[in-house]
């Protein structure tokens, strides 16, 4: 048997309201809680991978344009619908009626 090791790369982007730089950076990271990071580790573990540390660092790139705004908002809206399907996979139970 052999071990394969490497990195999982995910490009992230989010939209935050304009404010002071420190406030915007805080808002950008707000949803990236330790609970979410643990959920990612568990999902990867269930797929057969040992996930070490999981974290994220977001930096301001540019002011949002109309296309980016529409694309990100649309993706988030669709993902909020699809997430129930992902979480429901873990909540299935089988019952035997006698």
Number of C-alpha atoms within 10 A of each C-alpha: 3 4 4 6 9 5 7 7 6 7 6 8 13 15 15 16 10 10 10 8 11 9 12 17 16 12 16 19 15 9 10 13 12 11 10 13 15 15 12 14 18 15 16 13 12 10 9 9 13 12 16 8 8 12 11 12 9 13 12 13 7 6 9 14 8 7 9 14 13 12 11 14 14 11 11 13 11 11 12 10 10 11 10 10 12 11 11 9 9 9 8 8 6 5 6 4 4 3
